[in-house]
């Protein structure tokens, strides 16, 4: 564990984005001296008192520090970090600092897709308990900012990325969930194995009295057996034909239902009673419901909130009807698996796709694209992977590059089908982030609605 000492000149912070600045403010409030490093930033915000060193990270300089807090946006395999790890420099994340100073119940969620939806809904469900709940981490406010509140909740739900977990030396959640591990962010990790290993660090210190929530598929049986040997209560989730097979998930067959397990038995909500669309979203609801039940939230409250939940922005969100077509914003689908889940939520769609693939292979999408897509419009600057996919699928498409053109031309298509923005790629070639991309989509749709 990290030991923070006042006036310790041997502490560094690498990366002064949102997380790095929250670490700096946390140290400032406690009189901890530090030096901040950032390859691009020239000046620190006025309210931060530390010294900033700008420019390329140099192992020779960093090796002089005893401990360094590394922000999630800095690649763990950055040459300077690889070099200093071989010395006695202790590399940590803000999660280490949070865990040392937070004494309540920690619930944590990781995975490639679905984290924000699960964490947000868990926050709504657990808020009914005495003392409420705080949520943060990779969603909302930085986790260290939560510790500065005058009314810190006795429980916190953290959304944790692979970047946060791989640089964390100590984490021990009382309740932890792994949603999935799918190809994404591999460009920021040494390889896919390193990406998965980072996710699984979430469970490394769990033991008696803790709970782990794992998918029923995907080769997680060995992890489940190991956790059970340590005294961890292992819960499994997924889509099944028999609710006795897992603790929570989606029950297939006629009259599909979302279900979870409480002390008094199995509880269910019919899928036609919830507002969010898509099997992957329904499984997310089941996971959040299971977390709430494990902490004593009544099934009456869980059922009420599940049926009222409208979903998060840019996650298969209905945004309106235009040109006789329903329009859906799934801009958060930044990888093929997320887009496949969205496409499979419809019979047929007009698909708006494209962006930065980051080297991820799109060809596993081929069967789904052939089955679900009637026509496609490709945005972004990295169009070749998408043209290759659509050429092979035999689906008609147009390269339109810009969102405005994609929406306008999709509206003109003579098919009364849903229009789905589910890019299967990152957004940074044209937008600041997926949220800006989603807002661009919804704004153009809204403009067309008004003009109709």
TORKOL-4160 file (C-alpha; in steps of 0.2 Angstrom, whole numbers, padded with zeros to 4 digits, m for minus):
452
<pt num="1" X="0000" Y="0000" Z="0000"/>
<pt num="2" X="0005" Y="0018" Z="m0003"/>
<pt num="3" X="0011" Y="0028" Z="0012"/>
<pt num="4" X="0008" Y="0047" Z="0009"/>
<pt num="5" X="0020" Y="0057" Z="0019"/>
<pt num="6" X="0019" Y="0076" Z="0021"/>
<pt num="7" X="0033" Y="0086" Z="0012"/>
<pt num="8" X="0039" Y="0071" Z="0003"/>
<pt num="9" X="0049" Y="0077" Z="m0012"/>
<pt num="10" X="0050" Y="0059" Z="m0019"/>
<pt num="11" X="0032" Y="0058" Z="m0026"/>
<pt num="12" X="0028" Y="0061" Z="m0044"/>
<pt num="13" X="0012" Y="0062" Z="m0054"/>
<pt num="14" X="0012" Y="0057" Z="m0072"/>
<pt num="15" X="m0002" Y="0064" Z="m0083"/>
<pt num="16" X="m0011" Y="0080" Z="m0078"/>
<pt num="17" X="m0028" Y="0077" Z="m0085"/>
<pt num="18" X="m0043" Y="0075" Z="m0075"/>
<pt num="19" X="m0036" Y="0061" Z="m0064"/>
<pt num="20" X="m0019" Y="0068" Z="m0062"/>
<pt num="21" X="m0026" Y="0085" Z="m0057"/>
<pt num="22" X="m0038" Y="0076" Z="m0044"/>
<pt num="23" X="m0022" Y="0067" Z="m0037"/>
<pt num="24" X="m0013" Y="0084" Z="m0036"/>
<pt num="25" X="m0028" Y="0092" Z="m0027"/>
<pt num="26" X="m0029" Y="0078" Z="m0015"/>
<pt num="27" X="m0010" Y="0079" Z="m0011"/>
<pt num="28" X="m0012" Y="0098" Z="m0009"/>
<pt num="29" X="m0026" Y="0097" Z="0003"/>
<pt num="30" X="m0015" Y="0085" Z="0014"/>
<pt num="31" X="0002" Y="0095" Z="0012"/>
<pt num="32" X="0010" Y="0082" Z="0002"/>
<pt num="33" X="0024" Y="0089" Z="m0010"/>
<pt num="34" X="0025" Y="0082" Z="m0027"/>
<pt num="35" X="0032" Y="0085" Z="m0045"/>
<pt num="36" X="0019" Y="0084" Z="m0059"/>
<pt num="37" X="0024" Y="0077" Z="m0077"/>
<pt num="38" X="0015" Y="0080" Z="m0093"/>
<pt num="39" X="0021" Y="0077" Z="m0111"/>
<pt num="40" X="0010" Y="0091" Z="m0118"/>
<pt num="41" X="0003" Y="0102" Z="m0104"/>
<pt num="42" X="0013" Y="0119" Z="m0102"/>
<pt num="43" X="0005" Y="0126" Z="m0086"/>
<pt num="44" X="m0005" Y="0118" Z="m0072"/>
<pt num="45" X="m0023" Y="0125" Z="m0067"/>
<pt num="46" X="m0021" Y="0140" Z="m0055"/>
<pt num="47" X="m0028" Y="0130" Z="m0040"/>
<pt num="48" X="m0014" Y="0117" Z="m0041"/>
<pt num="49" X="0002" Y="0121" Z="m0031"/>
<pt num="50" X="0014" Y="0108" Z="m0037"/>
<pt num="51" X="0028" Y="0110" Z="m0049"/>
<pt num="52" X="0026" Y="0105" Z="m0067"/>
<pt num="53" X="0039" Y="0097" Z="m0079"/>
<pt num="54" X="0033" Y="0097" Z="m0097"/>
<pt num="55" X="0040" Y="0087" Z="m0111"/>
<pt num="56" X="0044" Y="0069" Z="m0115"/>
<pt num="57" X="0045" Y="0057" Z="m0101"/>
<pt num="58" X="0063" Y="0052" Z="m0097"/>
<pt num="59" X="0067" Y="0037" Z="m0087"/>
<pt num="60" X="0083" Y="0045" Z="m0080"/>
<pt num="61" X="0073" Y="0059" Z="m0072"/>
<pt num="62" X="0058" Y="0048" Z="m0066"/>
<pt num="63" X="0070" Y="0035" Z="m0058"/>
<pt num="64" X="0075" Y="0048" Z="m0045"/>
<pt num="65" X="0057" Y="0047" Z="m0037"/>
<pt num="66" X="0052" Y="0033" Z="m0024"/>
<pt num="67" X="0034" Y="0033" Z="m0029"/>
<pt num="68" X="0025" Y="0039" Z="m0044"/>
<pt num="69" X="0006" Y="0040" Z="m0047"/>
<pt num="70" X="0002" Y="0036" Z="m0066"/>
<pt num="71" X="m0014" Y="0043" Z="m0073"/>
<pt num="72" X="m0025" Y="0030" Z="m0083"/>
<pt num="73" X="m0021" Y="0039" Z="m0100"/>
<pt num="74" X="m0003" Y="0035" Z="m0100"/>
<pt num="75" X="0001" Y="0019" Z="m0108"/>
<pt num="76" X="0008" Y="0006" Z="m0096"/>
<pt num="77" X="0020" Y="0000" Z="m0109"/>
<pt num="78" X="0027" Y="0018" Z="m0112"/>
<pt num="79" X="0046" Y="0016" Z="m0114"/>
<pt num="80" X="0050" Y="0027" Z="m0099"/>
<pt num="81" X="0038" Y="0017" Z="m0087"/>
<pt num="82" X="0045" Y="0001" Z="m0093"/>
<pt num="83" X="0062" Y="0007" Z="m0089"/>
<pt num="84" X="0059" Y="0013" Z="m0072"/>
<pt num="85" X="0049" Y="m0002" Z="m0067"/>
<pt num="86" X="0065" Y="m0011" Z="m0067"/>
<pt num="87" X="0072" Y="0000" Z="m0053"/>
<pt num="88" X="0064" Y="0003" Z="m0036"/>
<pt num="89" X="0052" Y="0016" Z="m0041"/>
<pt num="90" X="0034" Y="0011" Z="m0035"/>
<pt num="91" X="0021" Y="0015" Z="m0048"/>
<pt num="92" X="0004" Y="0017" Z="m0042"/>
<pt num="93" X="m0013" Y="0023" Z="m0048"/>
<pt num="94" X="m0026" Y="0034" Z="m0039"/>
<pt num="95" X="m0036" Y="0019" Z="m0035"/>
<pt num="96" X="m0022" Y="0014" Z="m0022"/>
<pt num="97" X="m0024" Y="0031" Z="m0014"/>
<pt num="98" X="m0043" Y="0029" Z="m0014"/>
<pt num="99" X="m0043" Y="0012" Z="m0006"/>
<pt num="100" X="m0031" Y="0017" Z="0008"/>
<pt num="101" X="m0042" Y="0032" Z="0013"/>
<pt num="102" X="m0059" Y="0024" Z="0010"/>
<pt num="103" X="m0065" Y="0014" Z="0025"/>
<pt num="104" X="m0083" Y="0009" Z="0018"/>
<pt num="105" X="m0090" Y="m0005" Z="0007"/>
<pt num="106" X="m0082" Y="m0004" Z="m0010"/>
<pt num="107" X="m0091" Y="m0011" Z="m0025"/>
<pt num="108" X="m0082" Y="m0012" Z="m0041"/>
<pt num="109" X="m0087" Y="m0015" Z="m0059"/>
<pt num="110" X="m0075" Y="m0018" Z="m0074"/>
<pt num="111" X="m0077" Y="m0025" Z="m0092"/>
<pt num="112" X="m0076" Y="m0019" Z="m0110"/>
<pt num="113" X="m0094" Y="m0015" Z="m0112"/>
<pt num="114" X="m0108" Y="m0010" Z="m0101"/>
<pt num="115" X="m0099" Y="m0003" Z="m0086"/>
<pt num="116" X="m0107" Y="0014" Z="m0085"/>
<pt num="117" X="m0125" Y="0007" Z="m0087"/>
<pt num="118" X="m0122" Y="m0005" Z="m0073"/>
<pt num="119" X="m0113" Y="0007" Z="m0061"/>
<pt num="120" X="m0126" Y="0021" Z="m0064"/>
<pt num="121" X="m0141" Y="0009" Z="m0061"/>
<pt num="122" X="m0132" Y="0002" Z="m0046"/>
<pt num="123" X="m0130" Y="0020" Z="m0039"/>
<pt num="124" X="m0149" Y="0023" Z="m0041"/>
<pt num="125" X="m0153" Y="0006" Z="m0033"/>
<pt num="126" X="m0141" Y="0008" Z="m0018"/>
<pt num="127" X="m0146" Y="0026" Z="m0015"/>
<pt num="128" X="m0161" Y="0020" Z="m0005"/>
<pt num="129" X="m0150" Y="0012" Z="0009"/>
<pt num="130" X="m0145" Y="0022" Z="0024"/>
<pt num="131" X="m0131" Y="0034" Z="0020"/>
<pt num="132" X="m0134" Y="0032" Z="0001"/>
<pt num="133" X="m0120" Y="0028" Z="m0011"/>
<pt num="134" X="m0106" Y="0037" Z="m0021"/>
<pt num="135" X="m0102" Y="0032" Z="m0038"/>
<pt num="136" X="m0086" Y="0037" Z="m0048"/>
<pt num="137" X="m0070" Y="0031" Z="m0055"/>
<pt num="138" X="m0071" Y="0030" Z="m0074"/>
<pt num="139" X="m0088" Y="0038" Z="m0073"/>
<pt num="140" X="m0093" Y="0054" Z="m0065"/>
<pt num="141" X="m0081" Y="0063" Z="m0053"/>
<pt num="142" X="m0063" Y="0056" Z="m0050"/>
<pt num="143" X="m0063" Y="0044" Z="m0035"/>
<pt num="144" X="m0052" Y="0055" Z="m0025"/>
<pt num="145" X="m0063" Y="0070" Z="m0026"/>
<pt num="146" X="m0077" Y="0060" Z="m0018"/>
<pt num="147" X="m0066" Y="0058" Z="m0002"/>
<pt num="148" X="m0066" Y="0077" Z="m0001"/>
<pt num="149" X="m0084" Y="0078" Z="0002"/>
<pt num="150" X="m0091" Y="0082" Z="0020"/>
<pt num="151" X="m0103" Y="0068" Z="0019"/>
<pt num="152" X="m0094" Y="0053" Z="0011"/>
<pt num="153" X="m0106" Y="0038" Z="0009"/>
<pt num="154" X="m0103" Y="0022" Z="0019"/>
<pt num="155" X="m0102" Y="0013" Z="0002"/>
<pt num="156" X="m0095" Y="0017" Z="m0015"/>
<pt num="157" X="m0097" Y="0010" Z="m0033"/>
<pt num="158" X="m0082" Y="0012" Z="m0044"/>
<pt num="159" X="m0082" Y="0009" Z="m0063"/>
<pt num="160" X="m0064" Y="0003" Z="m0066"/>
<pt num="161" X="m0055" Y="0003" Z="m0083"/>
<pt num="162" X="m0041" Y="m0009" Z="m0087"/>
<pt num="163" X="m0030" Y="0006" Z="m0086"/>
<pt num="164" X="m0034" Y="0010" Z="m0068"/>
<pt num="165" X="m0033" Y="m0008" Z="m0063"/>
<pt num="166" X="m0016" Y="m0012" Z="m0071"/>
<pt num="167" X="m0007" Y="0001" Z="m0061"/>
<pt num="168" X="m0016" Y="m0003" Z="m0045"/>
<pt num="169" X="m0006" Y="m0012" Z="m0032"/>
<pt num="170" X="m0020" Y="m0014" Z="m0019"/>
<pt num="171" X="m0038" Y="m0016" Z="m0021"/>
<pt num="172" X="m0050" Y="m0027" Z="m0011"/>
<pt num="173" X="m0069" Y="m0024" Z="m0016"/>
<pt num="174" X="m0082" Y="m0032" Z="m0005"/>
<pt num="175" X="m0092" Y="m0034" Z="m0021"/>
<pt num="176" X="m0085" Y="m0035" Z="m0039"/>
<pt num="177" X="m0091" Y="m0039" Z="m0056"/>
<pt num="178" X="m0083" Y="m0043" Z="m0072"/>
<pt num="179" X="m0095" Y="m0040" Z="m0086"/>
<pt num="180" X="m0085" Y="m0046" Z="m0102"/>
<pt num="181" X="m0068" Y="m0045" Z="m0110"/>
<pt num="182" X="m0068" Y="m0041" Z="m0128"/>
<pt num="183" X="m0056" Y="m0033" Z="m0140"/>
<pt num="184" X="m0054" Y="m0015" Z="m0137"/>
<pt num="185" X="m0040" Y="m0003" Z="m0130"/>
<pt num="186" X="m0027" Y="m0016" Z="m0135"/>
<pt num="187" X="m0017" Y="m0002" Z="m0142"/>
<pt num="188" X="m0014" Y="0004" Z="m0125"/>
<pt num="189" X="m0009" Y="m0013" Z="m0118"/>
<pt num="190" X="0005" Y="m0024" Z="m0123"/>
<pt num="191" X="m0007" Y="m0037" Z="m0130"/>
<pt num="192" X="m0024" Y="m0044" Z="m0127"/>
<pt num="193" X="m0017" Y="m0055" Z="m0113"/>
<pt num="194" X="m0011" Y="m0040" Z="m0104"/>
<pt num="195" X="m0028" Y="m0032" Z="m0106"/>
<pt num="196" X="m0037" Y="m0047" Z="m0099"/>
<pt num="197" X="m0025" Y="m0049" Z="m0085"/>
<pt num="198" X="m0028" Y="m0030" Z="m0080"/>
<pt num="199" X="m0046" Y="m0033" Z="m0079"/>
<pt num="200" X="m0044" Y="m0049" Z="m0068"/>
<pt num="201" X="m0033" Y="m0039" Z="m0055"/>
<pt num="202" X="m0050" Y="m0034" Z="m0048"/>
<pt num="203" X="m0052" Y="m0051" Z="m0039"/>
<pt num="204" X="m0034" Y="m0054" Z="m0034"/>
<pt num="205" X="m0037" Y="m0050" Z="m0015"/>
<pt num="206" X="m0055" Y="m0056" Z="m0013"/>
<pt num="207" X="m0058" Y="m0068" Z="0001"/>
<pt num="208" X="m0070" Y="m0074" Z="0014"/>
<pt num="209" X="m0086" Y="m0063" Z="0015"/>
<pt num="210" X="m0083" Y="m0055" Z="m0003"/>
<pt num="211" X="m0094" Y="m0058" Z="m0018"/>
<pt num="212" X="m0088" Y="m0060" Z="m0036"/>
<pt num="213" X="m0100" Y="m0058" Z="m0051"/>
<pt num="214" X="m0094" Y="m0067" Z="m0067"/>
<pt num="215" X="m0102" Y="m0072" Z="m0084"/>
<pt num="216" X="m0108" Y="m0090" Z="m0085"/>
<pt num="217" X="m0099" Y="m0091" Z="m0102"/>
<pt num="218" X="m0082" Y="m0085" Z="m0108"/>
<pt num="219" X="m0071" Y="m0098" Z="m0099"/>
<pt num="220" X="m0073" Y="m0090" Z="m0082"/>
<pt num="221" X="m0075" Y="m0107" Z="m0073"/>
<pt num="222" X="m0057" Y="m0108" Z="m0067"/>
<pt num="223" X="m0058" Y="m0091" Z="m0060"/>
<pt num="224" X="m0074" Y="m0095" Z="m0051"/>
<pt num="225" X="m0067" Y="m0111" Z="m0044"/>
<pt num="226" X="m0051" Y="m0102" Z="m0038"/>
<pt num="227" X="m0062" Y="m0088" Z="m0029"/>
<pt num="228" X="m0073" Y="m0101" Z="m0021"/>
<pt num="229" X="m0058" Y="m0110" Z="m0014"/>
<pt num="230" X="m0054" Y="m0093" Z="m0006"/>
<pt num="231" X="m0071" Y="m0092" Z="0002"/>
<pt num="232" X="m0078" Y="m0079" Z="m0010"/>
<pt num="233" X="m0097" Y="m0081" Z="m0014"/>
<pt num="234" X="m0097" Y="m0082" Z="m0033"/>
<pt num="235" X="m0112" Y="m0077" Z="m0043"/>
<pt num="236" X="m0114" Y="m0080" Z="m0062"/>
<pt num="237" X="m0125" Y="m0071" Z="m0074"/>
<pt num="238" X="m0130" Y="m0073" Z="m0093"/>
<pt num="239" X="m0144" Y="m0078" Z="m0104"/>
<pt num="240" X="m0151" Y="m0095" Z="m0100"/>
<pt num="241" X="m0166" Y="m0106" Z="m0103"/>
<pt num="242" X="m0167" Y="m0111" Z="m0085"/>
<pt num="243" X="m0166" Y="m0098" Z="m0071"/>
<pt num="244" X="m0158" Y="m0111" Z="m0059"/>
<pt num="245" X="m0142" Y="m0111" Z="m0070"/>
<pt num="246" X="m0136" Y="m0094" Z="m0064"/>
<pt num="247" X="m0140" Y="m0081" Z="m0051"/>
<pt num="248" X="m0145" Y="m0067" Z="m0063"/>
<pt num="249" X="m0148" Y="m0063" Z="m0081"/>
<pt num="250" X="m0161" Y="m0065" Z="m0095"/>
<pt num="251" X="m0172" Y="m0080" Z="m0096"/>
<pt num="252" X="m0174" Y="m0085" Z="m0115"/>
<pt num="253" X="m0189" Y="m0093" Z="m0123"/>
<pt num="254" X="m0207" Y="m0086" Z="m0124"/>
<pt num="255" X="m0210" Y="m0071" Z="m0112"/>
<pt num="256" X="m0192" Y="m0067" Z="m0109"/>
<pt num="257" X="m0188" Y="m0060" Z="m0092"/>
<pt num="258" X="m0175" Y="m0052" Z="m0082"/>
<pt num="259" X="m0171" Y="m0061" Z="m0066"/>
<pt num="260" X="m0160" Y="m0060" Z="m0050"/>
<pt num="261" X="m0159" Y="m0070" Z="m0034"/>
<pt num="262" X="m0162" Y="m0063" Z="m0017"/>
<pt num="263" X="m0163" Y="m0072" Z="0000"/>
<pt num="264" X="m0181" Y="m0075" Z="m0002"/>
<pt num="265" X="m0179" Y="m0083" Z="m0019"/>
<pt num="266" X="m0180" Y="m0079" Z="m0038"/>
<pt num="267" X="m0187" Y="m0062" Z="m0044"/>
<pt num="268" X="m0192" Y="m0058" Z="m0062"/>
<pt num="269" X="m0197" Y="m0043" Z="m0072"/>
<pt num="270" X="m0204" Y="m0046" Z="m0090"/>
<pt num="271" X="m0193" Y="m0038" Z="m0103"/>
<pt num="272" X="m0209" Y="m0030" Z="m0111"/>
<pt num="273" X="m0210" Y="m0020" Z="m0095"/>
<pt num="274" X="m0193" Y="m0011" Z="m0096"/>
<pt num="275" X="m0189" Y="0004" Z="m0107"/>
<pt num="276" X="m0171" Y="0000" Z="m0112"/>
<pt num="277" X="m0168" Y="m0011" Z="m0128"/>
<pt num="278" X="m0156" Y="m0025" Z="m0132"/>
<pt num="279" X="m0152" Y="m0041" Z="m0124"/>
<pt num="280" X="m0135" Y="m0034" Z="m0118"/>
<pt num="281" X="m0144" Y="m0020" Z="m0109"/>
<pt num="282" X="m0156" Y="m0032" Z="m0101"/>
<pt num="283" X="m0142" Y="m0042" Z="m0094"/>
<pt num="284" X="m0134" Y="m0026" Z="m0087"/>
<pt num="285" X="m0150" Y="m0023" Z="m0078"/>
<pt num="286" X="m0150" Y="m0040" Z="m0070"/>
<pt num="287" X="m0132" Y="m0038" Z="m0064"/>
<pt num="288" X="m0136" Y="m0021" Z="m0056"/>
<pt num="289" X="m0152" Y="m0029" Z="m0048"/>
<pt num="290" X="m0141" Y="m0043" Z="m0041"/>
<pt num="291" X="m0129" Y="m0031" Z="m0033"/>
<pt num="292" X="m0144" Y="m0022" Z="m0025"/>
<pt num="293" X="m0151" Y="m0038" Z="m0019"/>
<pt num="294" X="m0135" Y="m0043" Z="m0011"/>
<pt num="295" X="m0134" Y="m0027" Z="m0001"/>
<pt num="296" X="m0152" Y="m0029" Z="0005"/>
<pt num="297" X="m0162" Y="m0018" Z="m0007"/>
<pt num="298" X="m0180" Y="m0025" Z="m0007"/>
<pt num="299" X="m0186" Y="m0033" Z="m0023"/>
<pt num="300" X="m0201" Y="m0021" Z="m0024"/>
<pt num="301" X="m0189" Y="m0006" Z="m0025"/>
<pt num="302" X="m0178" Y="m0015" Z="m0038"/>
<pt num="303" X="m0192" Y="m0020" Z="m0049"/>
<pt num="304" X="m0199" Y="m0002" Z="m0049"/>
<pt num="305" X="m0182" Y="0006" Z="m0053"/>
<pt num="306" X="m0179" Y="m0007" Z="m0067"/>
<pt num="307" X="m0195" Y="m0003" Z="m0076"/>
<pt num="308" X="m0192" Y="0016" Z="m0074"/>
<pt num="309" X="m0174" Y="0016" Z="m0080"/>
<pt num="310" X="m0172" Y="0024" Z="m0097"/>
<pt num="311" X="m0154" Y="0020" Z="m0100"/>
<pt num="312" X="m0139" Y="0031" Z="m0102"/>
<pt num="313" X="m0136" Y="0044" Z="m0116"/>
<pt num="314" X="m0127" Y="0036" Z="m0132"/>
<pt num="315" X="m0131" Y="0018" Z="m0127"/>
<pt num="316" X="m0144" Y="0012" Z="m0139"/>
<pt num="317" X="m0155" Y="0027" Z="m0134"/>
<pt num="318" X="m0170" Y="0031" Z="m0144"/>
<pt num="319" X="m0169" Y="0049" Z="m0150"/>
<pt num="320" X="m0184" Y="0052" Z="m0161"/>
<pt num="321" X="m0194" Y="0049" Z="m0177"/>
<pt num="322" X="m0189" Y="0057" Z="m0193"/>
<pt num="323" X="m0193" Y="0053" Z="m0211"/>
<pt num="324" X="m0204" Y="0039" Z="m0205"/>
<pt num="325" X="m0190" Y="0030" Z="m0196"/>
<pt num="326" X="m0185" Y="0028" Z="m0178"/>
<pt num="327" X="m0167" Y="0034" Z="m0174"/>
<pt num="328" X="m0156" Y="0027" Z="m0161"/>
<pt num="329" X="m0140" Y="0034" Z="m0154"/>
<pt num="330" X="m0127" Y="0020" Z="m0149"/>
<pt num="331" X="m0112" Y="0031" Z="m0150"/>
<pt num="332" X="m0104" Y="0022" Z="m0135"/>
<pt num="333" X="m0102" Y="0006" Z="m0146"/>
<pt num="334" X="m0083" Y="0010" Z="m0149"/>
<pt num="335" X="m0079" Y="m0008" Z="m0153"/>
<pt num="336" X="m0086" Y="m0022" Z="m0164"/>
<pt num="337" X="m0093" Y="m0033" Z="m0150"/>
<pt num="338" X="m0103" Y="m0018" Z="m0143"/>
<pt num="339" X="m0110" Y="m0014" Z="m0161"/>
<pt num="340" X="m0115" Y="m0032" Z="m0164"/>
<pt num="341" X="m0125" Y="m0032" Z="m0148"/>
<pt num="342" X="m0134" Y="m0016" Z="m0154"/>
<pt num="343" X="m0137" Y="m0023" Z="m0171"/>
<pt num="344" X="m0144" Y="m0039" Z="m0164"/>
<pt num="345" X="m0157" Y="m0029" Z="m0155"/>
<pt num="346" X="m0166" Y="m0026" Z="m0172"/>
<pt num="347" X="m0172" Y="m0036" Z="m0186"/>
<pt num="348" X="m0165" Y="m0025" Z="m0199"/>
<pt num="349" X="m0157" Y="m0007" Z="m0198"/>
<pt num="350" X="m0150" Y="0007" Z="m0208"/>
<pt num="351" X="m0132" Y="0007" Z="m0200"/>
<pt num="352" X="m0121" Y="0022" Z="m0197"/>
<pt num="353" X="m0104" Y="0016" Z="m0193"/>
<pt num="354" X="m0086" Y="0021" Z="m0194"/>
<pt num="355" X="m0071" Y="0029" Z="m0185"/>
<pt num="356" X="m0055" Y="0024" Z="m0178"/>
<pt num="357" X="m0054" Y="0005" Z="m0177"/>
<pt num="358" X="m0037" Y="0005" Z="m0168"/>
<pt num="359" X="m0032" Y="m0010" Z="m0177"/>
<pt num="360" X="m0046" Y="m0021" Z="m0171"/>
<pt num="361" X="m0052" Y="m0034" Z="m0184"/>
<pt num="362" X="m0070" Y="m0030" Z="m0190"/>
<pt num="363" X="m0073" Y="m0046" Z="m0199"/>
<pt num="364" X="m0081" Y="m0055" Z="m0184"/>
<pt num="365" X="m0095" Y="m0043" Z="m0187"/>
<pt num="366" X="m0098" Y="m0051" Z="m0204"/>
<pt num="367" X="m0113" Y="m0063" Z="m0200"/>
<pt num="368" X="m0122" Y="m0050" Z="m0190"/>
<pt num="369" X="m0120" Y="m0037" Z="m0203"/>
<pt num="370" X="m0126" Y="m0048" Z="m0217"/>
<pt num="371" X="m0141" Y="m0053" Z="m0206"/>
<pt num="372" X="m0146" Y="m0036" Z="m0199"/>
<pt num="373" X="m0140" Y="m0022" Z="m0210"/>
<pt num="374" X="m0150" Y="m0016" Z="m0225"/>
<pt num="375" X="m0139" Y="m0002" Z="m0230"/>
<pt num="376" X="m0124" Y="0007" Z="m0222"/>
<pt num="377" X="m0117" Y="0024" Z="m0221"/>
<pt num="378" X="m0098" Y="0026" Z="m0216"/>
<pt num="379" X="m0092" Y="0041" Z="m0207"/>
<pt num="380" X="m0074" Y="0045" Z="m0201"/>
<pt num="381" X="m0057" Y="0045" Z="m0209"/>
<pt num="382" X="m0052" Y="0027" Z="m0207"/>
<pt num="383" X="m0065" Y="0020" Z="m0219"/>
<pt num="384" X="m0055" Y="0005" Z="m0227"/>
<pt num="385" X="m0059" Y="m0008" Z="m0213"/>
<pt num="386" X="m0078" Y="m0004" Z="m0215"/>
<pt num="387" X="m0078" Y="m0004" Z="m0234"/>
<pt num="388" X="m0069" Y="m0021" Z="m0234"/>
<pt num="389" X="m0082" Y="m0028" Z="m0221"/>
<pt num="390" X="m0097" Y="m0021" Z="m0231"/>
<pt num="391" X="m0090" Y="m0027" Z="m0248"/>
<pt num="392" X="m0088" Y="m0044" Z="m0241"/>
<pt num="393" X="m0105" Y="m0044" Z="m0234"/>
<pt num="394" X="m0114" Y="m0039" Z="m0250"/>
<pt num="395" X="m0123" Y="m0025" Z="m0241"/>
<pt num="396" X="m0125" Y="m0008" Z="m0251"/>
<pt num="397" X="m0116" Y="0006" Z="m0243"/>
<pt num="398" X="m0110" Y="0024" Z="m0245"/>
<pt num="399" X="m0094" Y="0033" Z="m0239"/>
<pt num="400" X="m0101" Y="0050" Z="m0233"/>
<pt num="401" X="m0087" Y="0054" Z="m0220"/>
<pt num="402" X="m0097" Y="0067" Z="m0210"/>
<pt num="403" X="m0111" Y="0064" Z="m0198"/>
<pt num="404" X="m0122" Y="0078" Z="m0206"/>
<pt num="405" X="m0121" Y="0069" Z="m0223"/>
<pt num="406" X="m0124" Y="0052" Z="m0215"/>
<pt num="407" X="m0140" Y="0057" Z="m0206"/>
<pt num="408" X="m0147" Y="0067" Z="m0221"/>
<pt num="409" X="m0144" Y="0053" Z="m0233"/>
<pt num="410" X="m0151" Y="0040" Z="m0221"/>
<pt num="411" X="m0167" Y="0049" Z="m0220"/>
<pt num="412" X="m0168" Y="0049" Z="m0239"/>
<pt num="413" X="m0167" Y="0030" Z="m0240"/>
<pt num="414" X="m0183" Y="0022" Z="m0246"/>
<pt num="415" X="m0185" Y="0010" Z="m0232"/>
<pt num="416" X="m0195" Y="0012" Z="m0216"/>
<pt num="417" X="m0182" Y="0004" Z="m0205"/>
<pt num="418" X="m0173" Y="0010" Z="m0189"/>
<pt num="419" X="m0158" Y="0021" Z="m0191"/>
<pt num="420" X="m0144" Y="0015" Z="m0179"/>
<pt num="421" X="m0128" Y="0025" Z="m0175"/>
<pt num="422" X="m0117" Y="0011" Z="m0168"/>
<pt num="423" X="m0100" Y="0015" Z="m0175"/>
<pt num="424" X="m0090" Y="0000" Z="m0169"/>
<pt num="425" X="m0075" Y="0011" Z="m0168"/>
<pt num="426" X="m0068" Y="0025" Z="m0158"/>
<pt num="427" X="m0072" Y="0043" Z="m0161"/>
<pt num="428" X="m0056" Y="0053" Z="m0160"/>
<pt num="429" X="m0053" Y="0055" Z="m0178"/>
<pt num="430" X="m0067" Y="0068" Z="m0180"/>
<pt num="431" X="m0074" Y="0071" Z="m0162"/>
<pt num="432" X="m0067" Y="0074" Z="m0144"/>
<pt num="433" X="m0076" Y="0058" Z="m0138"/>
<pt num="434" X="m0090" Y="0046" Z="m0141"/>
<pt num="435" X="m0102" Y="0058" Z="m0132"/>
<pt num="436" X="m0099" Y="0073" Z="m0144"/>
<pt num="437" X="m0101" Y="0061" Z="m0159"/>
<pt num="438" X="m0118" Y="0055" Z="m0151"/>
<pt num="439" X="m0123" Y="0073" Z="m0149"/>
<pt num="440" X="m0119" Y="0077" Z="m0167"/>
<pt num="441" X="m0130" Y="0063" Z="m0172"/>
<pt num="442" X="m0145" Y="0068" Z="m0162"/>
<pt num="443" X="m0143" Y="0087" Z="m0166"/>
<pt num="444" X="m0144" Y="0083" Z="m0185"/>
<pt num="445" X="m0159" Y="0071" Z="m0182"/>
<pt num="446" X="m0168" Y="0085" Z="m0172"/>
<pt num="447" X="m0165" Y="0098" Z="m0185"/>
<pt num="448" X="m0172" Y="0086" Z="m0198"/>
<pt num="449" X="m0187" Y="0083" Z="m0187"/>
<pt num="450" X="m0191" Y="0102" Z="m0185"/>
<pt num="451" X="m0189" Y="0104" Z="m0204"/>
<pt num="452" X="m0201" Y="0090" Z="m0208"/>
